[in-house]
Amino acid sequence: MLTHSLKKLAAPLFGLVLVAGTVTACSSDADDASDASSRLPAGEGTTEYPLELDTEYGSTTLEDRPEKIVAYRGLGPELALSLGITPIASNDWEQFSSFLSEYGADDIDTILEPVDGNVPVESISAEDPDLIVVNTTEQSVFDQLSQVAPVLAYSYSWGENGTDWREQLARLGEATDLAEAAADVESTHDDAIQAIRDENPEFAEYSANFISDKGDNVDVESFAGSPGEEFFAQLGFQPFEKAEEFTNTDVVSGERYADLAADVMFIYDPSGGMPTLSGSQAFQNLPAVQNDLAFPLELSDDDPFPGTMAVGLRSPAPLTNVWLAEHIVDLLGDKLK
């Protein structure tokens, strides 16, 4: 089950690579050399350059189709890979997205390390990119990077000022002359999620919640209006009853644990053993715990699922969404049937 939808998502990626290979076979020797070194599928001929890239921080102009792309933080690396693009450099994707190796992440040449927790502008500049896709909240970062290359910059992937993955994917597709491929990735994602929902109609009878026990506090990750709530809704689950009473910034105190109740609960447990919740009788009394439908997700070196779920439900993207949905189906097994 785990590979079924991922293979569907990979279809446009590998199909594009095949097209690129076909074009190369019919090209001149000079074109052969150029295509052999290209890190992008063949262009579709739908984007007109020069192309203005408008962002919340300002505008830059892409004079020609880019070939050397740096994708740093946020959704950029995953969205690039979903289009069959291999960035020349990105942030470290392995810790929470190791499954992206199936989409060519191992071929990224340079892993960029943050500088004092910030975007490594000098390291990005040293890569001499044609396009920079970056997640930042700093105007100064955009200003510096725009002196290096055209920039697609985003501060958030959801919320009032956010730019969700669909729009980011569409804009990257346009910038790289892969607009049709971007549309294919989106529709393939939607078909895969819908197939999972259709195969598991029993989900509609249950509510779901995802929380985090980080050792010193408990957070709600699927509060009303969150990407987590939307993710579960796409699979058919109902929101948990008190979802409207929580926000992105809430730290949940012990007297509110009863308000976390859902039929099915997933608990991100990076410290192991749920150090905050395990000693709470209120948590132990929750129906999901009593019915063996509460799933602690401990971090481990050989299981990327817990970390990917924690990060992915706050920053959803097409490959991550389907990968997580497949894992949730496997985790639940026949418990809801």
C-alpha positions, 0 to 999 in steps of 0.5 A: 500500500505504501508505494501505490500512490507514490508511484502514481505521483512519480509518473509525471516526474519520470515521464518528464525525464523520459521526454527529456531523454527523447529530445536529447536523442534527436539533438545535435552533439552540442545540445546532447552535452547541454541536456546531459548536464541539465538538471531539469526535464525538457521545457514545455514551451509555455512560459514566456521569458523574461518573466517577472517574479513578484513576491511579498518582498519585491520583484525580480526578473527571470530573463531565461529558463533557469537550469541551476536552482537553489531551493532552501527551506520551506516547500521549495526542495520538495516542490522542485523534486516533484517536478523532476527538478534536481536543485544544485543545492538545498537545506538538509532534507534527510532528517524529516523527509528521507523518503524524498530520496525516492524522488532524486534528493540524493542527487542534490550536490550541496547541502546548505547549513544555516548560519546562526539559524538564518538563511546562508546567503553567502553559501547560496551565492557561491552556488551561482544559481539561475533561480533561488527558491527560498523560505524566509521572513526577512526582507534583508535576505530577499534584498541580498539574494536578489543581487545574486539571482532572481528569487521566488521567496515565501514566508509561510505556507499557510495562514492569512499571509501564507502561500499554500503548496498549490500556488507555490508549485504553480509559480515554480512550474511557470518559472521553469517552463513546467506549468503542465507538469505542475498541474499534473503533480497537483491532480495526481496528488488529489487523485491519490488522496481521493483514492485513499478516502474512497478505500477507507469510507469508515474514516468518515465515522471518526474524528481525528486529532494530532498533538505533540508532547515535547517533554515540557509542553503539549501542543495541538497540531490540528486545531480549526483552520490548520493544515493538520485539520485540512489533511484529516478532512481530506481523508474523510475524518471529522474535526475533533469536537473542541478544535475551534477552541485551540490556536497555533500558539496554544500550550495546552495545560493539564486541565484542558487535556479532556478537550483534546478528545478525538476518536483517533489521536496521533501523538508526536513524541520526540522525547519518548514515553510521552513525558508530559501526558503519560502521568496525566489521568485526564489523558489516560481517560480519553476515549482514544486511549481507552479504545487503543486508538491513540498512537504515540509516534516516537522519533527513531533513526530508522523511522522518518514517519513521526518527524515527517508527520510533525513537520508535514502537517504544518507545511503540507506538500504533495509528496509528503501528503500522500506519503503520510496518508499511506502510513496512517492507513497502514498504522490504523490497519483494521482498527476502524473497520 
